[in-house]
Each structure stands twice: as structure tokens, then as C-alpha cells.
């Protein structure tokens, strides 16, 4: 109803349905499986955005629900965390905390 019957001021009083155009980009039906390099540990993020870490739960982000993350050890209790080939943060085992990568602008 809202897409075809109600005009919006932000659209010069046109309806969203009158402006919609399907994308011409064809997306794959399934993603290619990603395999982390040897030496990485993997953890699957659950529905709540948590991973299991030696009987503890650690919140990562709901953005990664049902995805596998790779953990690369860089120190005794310190890991770099990756989603596929993108580094997303650093994991401190002692604090059981993920510190996201800082994006520079």
C-alpha cells in the first residue's frame, strides 16, 4: 500500500513504487566457500552474535550471525580476527573482548 498509494515529499510527491527499477546486476545463488589459511582457528557466530570460547560466550556482532570467523594468533592471549580476508578486529583472550579495527578516514 505505502509503495503505490502514498506519495512522499522526499520523492517530489511521487510514490516509491513509481520510481522503483529492478537491478540489472545478477548475484550468485550461493557464495563460494571461504577457507581460512592453515594455522587459523575458526569460530561460528551464533544467532545472538556470540562465539563460544572455551566454555565462555563472547559477543562479536550480530552482523556476522551464522558466519565463520578466522582467528590468527599473534601472541599468547591475543588474536587478529578476520571475516574472510578482511581483518575486523583484535581479540583479547584475558578480557574475552573483541576490539574492532579502527577505520581511518
N, C-alpha and C positions, 0 to 999 in steps of 0.2 A: 504494500500500500504506500509506504513512505517513498519508495523509489520511483513510483509512476504517477502518484496523485498529488503529492505535496511539493510545491515549488520552494526553493531555498534561496534566501537573499545572497548567500555566498556564491551562488551559481547564476547570478543575474535573473533570479526568479524562474529558472528552469528546473525541471525535475532531474534527479540523478540518473534515472533510467533513460532519459532522452539523450544524455551525454555519454553513457557507457559504451565502450567499444571493447570487444574481446581482444585479448593479447594475441599477437601473431607468433609469440615465442613458444616453441614446443618444449616442454620439460620432460625429462626421462621418467618413466613409470617407477623405476627403483634407482636408488643411488648405488654407485659402485662401492663394494665393501672396502673399508679402510683397514689396513693392517699396520699397527704401530711397530716401530723398529725393535729389534731384539734388545733386551735389557729393560724395556719399559714394562711397568706394571699397568694393568688396566682395571678400571672400576666402572660399573654401570650405574648411572644416575637413576634413582627411583622416581616415582610419580610426584613425590614431595620435593624433589631437588636435592636429595641427600645421597651420599655414598656410604657404604659400610667400610669402616677402617678398624680392623682388629677388635671387633665387638662394640665399637663406638659408631655413632652416626655423625657425619659431618655435612653441614649444609654447603652446597656448591652454588646452585642456581636452578630455578625451575625452567630456565631457558634450555637446559641440557637434559630435560626429562627423557628417559629411555635411551640415552646415547652413551657410548663408551668413551671414557676419557683415558688418556695416557699419562703416566707418572714417571718422570725421569729423575732418578736420584742424583742430586748434586752435592749432597752432604749426608752425614749420618741420619739426621732427622729433618731433612729438607729436600723437597722435590719441586721440579718445574712441572706444571700441569698443562696438557695440550688437549685441544679438541681437533682431531685430525692433525693437520700440520700447523695449526695456529696456537701459539702459546697464550693461554688465558689467565695464568696466574702462578703463584708460588704457594706451596702447601707446607706449613709448619706442623710437624707431627706432634711436637710437645704441646703446642697450643690447640691442636686439632682445628686449624683455621686456614682457609684459603684467602690469600691476599691477591686481588685481581691485578693484572698488569695495568700500569698507568699508561694511558694513551696520550702522547704529546700532540699538541695542536699547533 
